Amino acid sequence: MNRAQEVVPIDLGFVRAFLVRCGRWLLVDSGVRGSEERIARAVTRAGITPERDLALIVLTHGHTDHMGGAPTLRDQWRVPIAMHRLDADAAQRGLDSPLRPTGVAGRLIVLASRAAAGRTPSGFGPDLLIDDETSLRC
């Protein structure tokens, strides 16, 4: 991978966020609320100045473990949040989209999700709504 296209994983415990460089940087997902400091340290280690270098926070879906830190980071860094229109309601209500497990692993994830429910950000709206496939290509 050349320097123009780079992916930096950020370990947040049982989930990950990613910094993706394609010209400017994107933060993909933001962990549970309380992950902001860990993400900020990873951003600093990568040599990124968020206010200057970070173009967007992209949330892959409307679950606590992916969108929890987004509103705080947006406010701190003045970086817009993008997510699909169908997940925006979960963010605005401050609730996870429903999980429908089909096996033991899924049931365990539901239990973990309920334990993290108090760490869901309360009511935030994305700045950019995505309706269809969207390319983030360089």
Accessible surface in RSA format (square Angstrom, percent):
REM  Atomic radii and reference values for relative SASA: ProtOr
REM  Chains: A
REM  Algorithm: Lee & Richards
REM  Probe-radius: 1.40
REM  Slices: 20
REM RES _ NUM      All-atoms   Total-Side   Main-Chain    Non-polar    All polar
REM                ABS   REL    ABS   REL    ABS   REL    ABS   REL    ABS   REL
RES MET A   1   175.27  90.8  83.12  55.0  92.15 219.4  93.46  79.5  81.81 108.4
RES ASN A   2    96.69  66.7  81.22  78.5  15.47  37.3  41.90 100.8  54.79  53.0
RES ARG A   3   143.16  60.1 131.95  67.3  11.21  26.7  73.97 101.1  69.19  41.9
RES ALA A   4    57.66  53.0  50.97  78.7   6.69  15.2  55.16  77.7   2.50   6.6
RES GLN A   5    90.86  50.8  90.86  66.4   0.00   0.0  19.24  41.0  71.62  54.3
RES GLU A   6    43.68  25.1  42.41  32.1   1.27   3.0  16.95  32.8  26.73  21.8
RES VAL A   7    71.09  46.8  53.40  48.3  17.69  42.6  53.40  46.4  17.69  48.0
RES VAL A   8    35.92  23.6  35.14  31.8   0.78   1.9  35.92  31.2   0.00   0.0
RES PRO A   9    71.44  52.1  56.04  51.1  15.39  55.9  56.04  46.3  15.39  95.7
RES ILE A  10     5.98   3.4   3.20   2.4   2.78   6.7   5.98   4.3   0.00   0.0
RES ASP A  11    83.51  58.5  72.75  72.4  10.75  25.4  26.03  61.3  57.48  57.3
RES LEU A  12    14.66   8.2   0.81   0.6  13.85  34.8   0.81   0.6  13.85  37.3
RES GLY A  13    51.50  63.5   0.00   N/A  51.50  63.5  32.77  89.9  18.73  41.9
RES PHE A  14   137.39  68.7 100.43  62.2  36.96  96.2 111.49  67.6  25.90  74.1
RES VAL A  15    20.16  13.3  11.91  10.8   8.24  19.9  20.16  17.5   0.00   0.0
RES ARG A  16   128.18  53.8 118.62  60.5   9.56  22.8  24.13  33.0 104.04  63.1
RES ALA A  17     0.00   0.0   0.00   0.0   0.00   0.0   0.00   0.0   0.00   0.0
RES PHE A  18    67.52  33.8  67.52  41.8   0.00   0.0  67.52  40.9   0.00   0.0
RES LEU A  19     0.00   0.0   0.00   0.0   0.00   0.0   0.00   0.0   0.00   0.0
RES VAL A  20    38.41  25.3  38.41  34.8   0.00   0.0  38.41  33.4   0.00   0.0
RES ARG A  21    56.71  23.8  55.71  28.4   1.00   2.4   1.44   2.0  55.27  33.5
RES CYS A  22    30.46  23.0  12.52  14.0  17.94  42.2   8.13  20.6  22.33  24.1
RES GLY A  23    58.84  72.6   0.00   N/A  58.84  72.6  44.89 123.2  13.95  31.2
RES ARG A  24   125.51  52.7 117.85  60.1   7.66  18.2  64.11  87.6  61.40  37.2
RES TRP A  25    15.55   6.2  15.55   7.5   0.00   0.0   4.00   2.1  11.55  18.7
RES LEU A  26    17.74   9.9  17.74  12.7   0.00   0.0  17.74  12.5   0.00   0.0
RES LEU A  27     0.00   0.0   0.00   0.0   0.00   0.0   0.00   0.0   0.00   0.0
RES VAL A  28    26.13  17.2  26.13  23.7   0.00   0.0  26.13  22.7   0.00   0.0
RES ASP A  29     7.46   5.2   7.46   7.4   0.00   0.0   0.61   1.4   6.84   6.8
RES SER A  30     0.00   0.0   0.00   0.0   0.00   0.0   0.00   0.0   0.00   0.0
RES GLY A  31     0.45   0.5   0.00   N/A   0.45   0.5   0.04   0.1   0.41   0.9
RES VAL A  32    11.07   7.3  10.87   9.8   0.19   0.5  10.87   9.4   0.19   0.5
RES ARG A  33    97.93  41.1  94.80  48.3   3.13   7.5  31.17  42.6  66.77  40.5
RES GLY A  34    61.15  75.4   0.00   N/A  61.15  75.4  34.70  95.2  26.45  59.2
RES SER A  35     8.82   7.5   5.55   7.4   3.27   7.5   3.35   7.1   5.46   7.7
RES GLU A  36    22.70  13.0  22.27  16.8   0.43   1.0  12.29  23.8  10.40   8.5
RES GLU A  37   121.68  69.9 115.48  87.4   6.20  14.8  45.04  87.1  76.63  62.6
RES ARG A  38   106.27  44.6 104.57  53.3   1.70   4.0  24.34  33.3  81.94  49.7
RES ILE A  39     0.00   0.0   0.00   0.0   0.00   0.0   0.00   0.0   0.00   0.0
RES ALA A  40    26.01  23.9  24.73  38.2   1.27   2.9  25.29  35.6   0.72   1.9
RES ARG A  41   116.70  49.0 112.72  57.5   3.97   9.5  60.17  82.2  56.53  34.3
RES ALA A  42     5.37   4.9   3.53   5.4   1.84   4.2   4.04   5.7   1.33   3.5
RES VAL A  43     0.89   0.6   0.89   0.8   0.00   0.0   0.89   0.8   0.00   0.0
RES THR A  44   101.08  71.9  89.77  91.0  11.31  27.0  66.31  89.1  34.77  52.6
RES ARG A  45   180.98  76.0 143.46  73.1  37.52  89.3  81.37 111.2  99.61  60.4
RES ALA A  46    29.35  27.0   4.07   6.3  25.27  57.5  17.15  24.1  12.20  32.3
RES GLY A  47    60.52  74.6   0.00   N/A  60.52  74.6  36.03  98.9  24.50  54.9
RES ILE A  48     9.96   5.7   1.40   1.0   8.56  20.6   2.18   1.6   7.78  21.1
RES THR A  49    56.75  40.4  54.27  55.0   2.47   5.9  34.89  46.9  21.85  33.0
RES PRO A  50    17.18  12.5  17.16  15.6   0.02   0.1  17.16  14.2   0.02   0.1
RES GLU A  51   102.09  58.6  73.99  56.0  28.10  66.9  41.98  81.2  60.11  49.1
RES ARG A  52   158.99  66.8 141.85  72.3  17.13  40.8  75.69 103.4  83.29  50.5
RES ASP A  53    27.46  19.2  25.62  25.5   1.84   4.3   8.34  19.6  19.12  19.1
RES LEU A  54     3.21   1.8   0.00   0.0   3.21   8.1   0.00   0.0   3.21   8.6
RES ALA A  55    32.21  29.6  21.16  32.7  11.04  25.1  21.74  30.6  10.47  27.7
RES LEU A  56    23.61  13.1  23.61  16.9   0.00   0.0  23.61  16.6   0.00   0.0
RES ILE A  57     0.00   0.0   0.00   0.0   0.00   0.0   0.00   0.0   0.00   0.0
RES VAL A  58    17.86  11.8  17.86  16.2   0.00   0.0  17.86  15.5   0.00   0.0
RES LEU A  59     5.14   2.9   0.00   0.0   5.14  12.9   0.00   0.0   5.14  13.8
RES THR A  60    73.38  52.2  45.00  45.6  28.38  67.6  49.46  66.4  23.92  36.2
RES HIS A  61    58.28  31.9  57.84  40.2   0.44   1.1  42.27  43.6  16.01  18.6
RES GLY A  62     0.44   0.5   0.00   N/A   0.44   0.5   0.00   0.0   0.44   1.0
RES HIS A  63    31.55  17.2  31.55  21.9   0.00   0.0  23.68  24.4   7.87   9.2
RES THR A  64     2.74   2.0   2.65   2.7   0.09   0.2   2.54   3.4   0.20   0.3
RES ASP A  65    30.38  21.3  29.17  29.0   1.22   2.9   6.57  15.5  23.81  23.7
RES HIS A  66    33.47  18.3  33.47  23.3   0.00   0.0  22.57  23.3  10.90  12.7
RES MET A  67     0.04   0.0   0.04   0.0   0.00   0.0   0.04   0.0   0.00   0.0
RES GLY A  68     0.27   0.3   0.00   N/A   0.27   0.3   0.00   0.0   0.27   0.6
RES GLY A  69     0.00   0.0   0.00   N/A   0.00   0.0   0.00   0.0   0.00   0.0
RES ALA A  70     0.00   0.0   0.00   0.0   0.00   0.0   0.00   0.0   0.00   0.0
RES PRO A  71    19.15  14.0  19.10  17.4   0.05   0.2  19.15  15.8   0.00   0.0
RES THR A  72    61.80  44.0  57.04  57.8   4.76  11.3  39.58  53.2  22.22  33.6
RES LEU A  73     0.06   0.0   0.06   0.0   0.00   0.0   0.06   0.0   0.00   0.0
RES ARG A  74    44.31  18.6  43.63  22.2   0.68   1.6  17.03  23.3  27.28  16.5
RES ASP A  75   100.99  70.7  80.59  80.2  20.40  48.2  33.68  79.3  67.31  67.1
RES GLN A  76    94.81  53.0  74.97  54.8  19.84  47.2  38.86  82.7  55.95  42.4
RES TRP A  77     8.72   3.5   8.23   4.0   0.50   1.2   1.45   0.8   7.28  11.8
RES ARG A  78   200.43  84.2 169.16  86.2  31.28  74.5  70.11  95.8 130.32  79.0
RES VAL A  79     3.53   2.3   2.34   2.1   1.19   2.9   3.26   2.8   0.27   0.7
RES PRO A  80    49.99  36.4  46.61  42.5   3.38  12.3  49.28  40.7   0.71   4.4
RES ILE A  81     0.00   0.0   0.00   0.0   0.00   0.0   0.00   0.0   0.00   0.0
RES ALA A  82     2.55   2.3   2.55   3.9   0.00   0.0   2.55   3.6   0.00   0.0
RES MET A  83     0.33   0.2   0.15   0.1   0.19   0.4   0.33   0.3   0.00   0.0
RES HIS A  84    56.89  31.1  54.40  37.8   2.48   6.4  41.64  42.9  15.25  17.7
RES ARG A  85   118.37  49.7 110.93  56.5   7.44  17.7  48.04  65.7  70.33  42.6
RES LEU A  86   151.09  84.1 126.77  90.7  24.33  61.2 129.94  91.3  21.15  56.9
RES ASP A  87    25.32  17.7  25.32  25.2   0.00   0.0   0.19   0.4  25.14  25.1
RES ALA A  88     6.67   6.1   6.67  10.3   0.00   0.0   6.67   9.4   0.00   0.0
RES ASP A  89    75.99  53.2  74.57  74.2   1.42   3.4  30.91  72.7  45.08  45.0
RES ALA A  90     3.02   2.8   1.72   2.6   1.30   3.0   1.72   2.4   1.30   3.4
RES ALA A  91     0.06   0.1   0.00   0.0   0.06   0.1   0.00   0.0   0.06   0.2
RES GLN A  92   100.75  56.3  83.59  61.1  17.16  40.9  24.72  52.6  76.03  57.7
RES ARG A  93   120.72  50.7  92.30  47.0  28.42  67.7  57.56  78.7  63.16  38.3
RES GLY A  94    11.27  13.9   0.00   N/A  11.27  13.9   1.22   3.4  10.05  22.5
RES LEU A  95    96.63  53.8  95.53  68.3   1.09   2.8  96.63  67.9   0.00   0.0
RES ASP A  96    38.05  26.7  21.47  21.4  16.58  39.2  17.02  40.1  21.03  21.0
RES SER A  97    25.03  21.2  23.59  31.5   1.44   3.3  19.39  41.3   5.63   7.9
RES PRO A  98    89.43  65.2  66.76  60.9  22.67  82.4  77.97  64.4  11.45  71.2
RES LEU A  99    61.77  34.4  38.39  27.5  23.38  58.8  39.84  28.0  21.93  59.0
RES ARG A 100   189.36  79.5 163.39  83.3  25.97  61.8  76.48 104.5 112.88  68.4
RES PRO A 101    55.01  40.1  26.35  24.0  28.66 104.2  35.03  28.9  19.98 124.2
RES THR A 102   138.11  98.2 101.61 103.0  36.50  87.0  74.66 100.3  63.45  95.9
RES GLY A 103    28.67  35.4   0.00   N/A  28.67  35.4  27.19  74.6   1.49   3.3
RES VAL A 104   109.67  72.2 104.83  94.9   4.84  11.7 105.08  91.3   4.59  12.4
RES ALA A 105    70.96  65.2  64.12  99.0   6.84  15.6  66.97  94.3   3.99  10.6
RES GLY A 106    20.63  25.4   0.00   N/A  20.63  25.4  15.91  43.7   4.72  10.6
RES ARG A 107   131.72  55.3 130.18  66.4   1.54   3.7  53.92  73.7  77.80  47.2
RES LEU A 108   108.46  60.4 104.13  74.5   4.33  10.9 104.45  73.4   4.01  10.8
RES ILE A 109   106.11  60.4 104.43  77.8   1.68   4.1 105.85  76.2   0.27   0.7
RES VAL A 110    18.42  12.1  18.42  16.7   0.00   0.0  18.42  16.0   0.00   0.0
RES LEU A 111   106.07  59.1  99.49  71.2   6.58  16.6  99.94  70.2   6.14  16.5
RES ALA A 112    46.73  43.0  35.93  55.5  10.79  24.6  43.39  61.1   3.34   8.8
RES SER A 113    22.92  19.4  16.08  21.5   6.84  15.8  14.41  30.7   8.52  11.9
RES ARG A 114   162.52  68.2 147.28  75.1  15.24  36.3  59.04  80.7 103.49  62.7
RES ALA A 115    89.05  81.9  50.04  77.2  39.01  88.7  63.07  88.8  25.99  68.8
RES ALA A 116    10.59   9.7   8.72  13.5   1.86   4.2  10.53  14.8   0.06   0.2
RES ALA A 117    55.71  51.2  44.77  69.1  10.94  24.9  45.45  64.0  10.26  27.2
RES GLY A 118    65.03  80.2   0.00   N/A  65.03  80.2  43.93 120.6  21.10  47.2
RES ARG A 119   118.32  49.7 118.32  60.3   0.00   0.0  42.67  58.3  75.65  45.9
RES THR A 120    13.71   9.8   5.72   5.8   7.99  19.0   3.05   4.1  10.66  16.1
RES PRO A 121     4.62   3.4   3.90   3.6   0.72   2.6   4.52   3.7   0.10   0.6
RES SER A 122    95.44  80.6  75.90 101.3  19.54  45.0  46.72  99.5  48.72  68.3
RES GLY A 123    46.25  57.0   0.00   N/A  46.25  57.0  17.59  48.3  28.66  64.2
RES PHE A 124    12.52   6.3   5.72   3.5   6.81  17.7  12.52   7.6   0.00   0.0
RES GLY A 125    27.91  34.4   0.00   N/A  27.91  34.4  14.08  38.7  13.82  31.0
RES PRO A 126    20.27  14.8   1.02   0.9  19.24  70.0   1.02   0.8  19.24 119.6
RES ASP A 127    74.94  52.5  41.95  41.8  33.00  78.0  18.52  43.6  56.42  56.3
RES LEU A 128    87.94  49.0  85.43  61.1   2.51   6.3  87.94  61.8   0.00   0.0
RES LEU A 129    74.44  41.5  45.96  32.9  28.48  71.6  45.96  32.3  28.48  76.6
RES ILE A 130    39.06  22.2  35.50  26.4   3.56   8.6  39.06  28.1   0.00   0.0
RES ASP A 131    76.09  53.3  59.66  59.4  16.42  38.8  26.54  62.5  49.55  49.4
RES ASP A 132   111.89  78.4  99.44  99.0  12.45  29.4  35.44  83.4  76.45  76.2
RES GLU A 133   181.27 104.1 146.38 110.7  34.89  83.1  68.15 131.8 113.12  92.4
RES THR A 134    78.98  56.2  47.89  48.5  31.10  74.1  43.83  58.9  35.16  53.1
RES SER A 135    80.79  68.3  46.50  62.1  34.29  79.0  51.44 109.5  29.35  41.1
RES LEU A 136    84.99  47.3  62.73  44.9  22.27  56.0  69.77  49.0  15.22  41.0
RES ARG A 137   214.91  90.2 181.87  92.7  33.04  78.7  63.33  86.5 151.58  91.9
RES CYS A 138    96.60  73.1  30.44  33.9  66.17 155.5  60.41 153.0  36.19  39.0
END  Absolute sums over single chains surface
CHAIN  1 A     7951.8       6241.6       1710.2       4469.1       3482.8
END  Absolute sums over all chains
TOTAL          7951.8       6241.6       1710.2       4469.1       3482.8
